[in-house]
Amino acid sequence: MPIVYGKTLMSAAEDIQYFWKDHVMEMEYLVRLIGWFSSILETPVLYVTPFFSTSKNFMVMEAHSIGVYDEIKKRKRKVTLRVPSKVKRDRRKNEISTFVNFIHQKHAYIAMRVV
């Protein structure tokens, strides 16, 4: 972990870049691999900490058109709503968002431990 206290912005930036390249990038590939594997198996991605657990299960958004009567213009028009499918998972979104959601959950876990 980089030593931040007592350092200037530029010297801390070098430490953070070193830490990111050596530690986080390897973890990113591992977590993305887990997301890819989960999307192939068509199962939700689960994140579990001692305080809470998160299940990410992105579904394909389907377009549905409905007719709406516009009171101001006195006519009917079509509106398209995007609703998540109940059976079809979005493999691409599950795979791509896995690492970002993992990082957000770790930040939340650290914040809860501090509190």
C-alpha positions in Angstrom: 0.0 0.0 0.0 1.4 3.4 -0.8 2.6 5.7 2.0 0.5 8.8 1.6 1.1 10.8 4.9 3.9 13.4 4.6 4.2 13.1 0.8 3.5 15.6 -1.8 0.9 14.9 -4.5 3.5 14.0 -7.2 5.4 11.5 -5.0 2.2 9.9 -3.7 1.0 9.6 -7.3 4.0 7.5 -8.3 3.4 5.2 -5.3 -0.2 4.7 -6.2 0.6 4.0 -9.9 3.2 1.4 -8.7 0.7 -0.2 -6.4 -2.1 -0.2 -9.1 0.2 -1.8 -11.7 1.6 -4.5 -9.4 -1.4 -5.4 -7.3 -4.7 -4.2 -8.5 -4.3 -5.1 -12.2 -3.7 -8.7 -11.3 -6.8 -8.6 -9.1 -8.8 -6.9 -11.9 -8.1 -9.8 -14.3 -9.0 -12.3 -11.7 -12.3 -10.6 -10.8 -13.2 -10.1 -14.5 -12.5 -13.8 -15.1 -14.9 -14.6 -12.3 -17.5 -12.2 -14.0 -16.9 -13.9 -17.3 -17.3 -17.4 -15.8 -20.5 -16.3 -14.0 -22.0 -14.9 -17.2 -21.2 -18.1 -19.1 -23.0 -20.1 -16.4 -25.9 -17.6 -16.4 -25.8 -17.1 -12.7 -25.7 -13.9 -10.7 -22.4 -12.6 -9.3 -22.4 -12.7 -5.5 -20.2 -10.4 -3.3 -20.2 -11.3 0.4 -18.7 -9.4 3.3 -19.3 -9.8 7.1 -21.8 -6.9 7.0 -23.8 -7.5 3.9 -24.0 -9.4 0.6 -24.7 -8.2 -2.9 -26.1 -10.1 -5.8 -25.6 -8.6 -9.3 -27.9 -10.1 -11.9 -28.2 -7.8 -15.0 -31.0 -8.7 -17.3 -31.4 -7.7 -21.0 -33.5 -4.6 -21.4 -36.4 -5.2 -23.7 -38.2 -2.3 -25.5 -42.0 -2.2 -25.0 -44.1 0.5 -26.8 -47.3 1.7 -25.2 -49.9 4.3 -26.3 -50.2 7.4 -24.1 -52.9 10.1 -24.5 -51.3 13.6 -24.4 -53.8 15.9 -22.6 -52.1 19.1 -23.8 -51.8 18.2 -27.5 -55.1 16.2 -27.4 -53.6 13.2 -29.3 -52.3 9.8 -28.7 -48.6 9.1 -29.0 -46.3 6.1 -28.5 -43.8 5.9 -25.7 -41.1 3.2 -25.5 -40.2 1.8 -22.2 -37.2 -0.4 -21.5 -38.0 -3.1 -19.1 -35.6 -5.8 -17.8 -36.3 -9.3 -19.1 -37.4 -11.9 -16.6 -35.5 -14.8 -18.2 -32.6 -13.5 -20.4 -29.4 -12.3 -18.7 -27.1 -9.7 -20.1 -23.8 -11.6 -20.3 -21.8 -8.6 -21.5 -22.9 -6.3 -18.7 -22.4 -9.0 -16.1 -18.9 -9.5 -17.3 -17.9 -5.9 -17.6 -19.4 -4.6 -14.4 -18.0 -7.2 -12.1 -14.7 -5.5 -11.2 -16.4 -2.1 -10.7 -19.0 -3.5 -8.4 -16.3 -5.4 -6.5 -14.4 -2.2 -5.9 -17.6 -0.3 -4.8 -18.4 -3.1 -2.4 -14.9 -3.0 -0.9 -15.2 0.8 -0.4 -18.5 0.3 1.3 -17.1 -2.4 3.5 -14.2 -0.2 4.6 -16.6 2.7 5.3 -18.7 0.4 7.5 -15.7 -0.9 9.4 -14.6 2.7 10.1 -18.1 3.6 11.4 
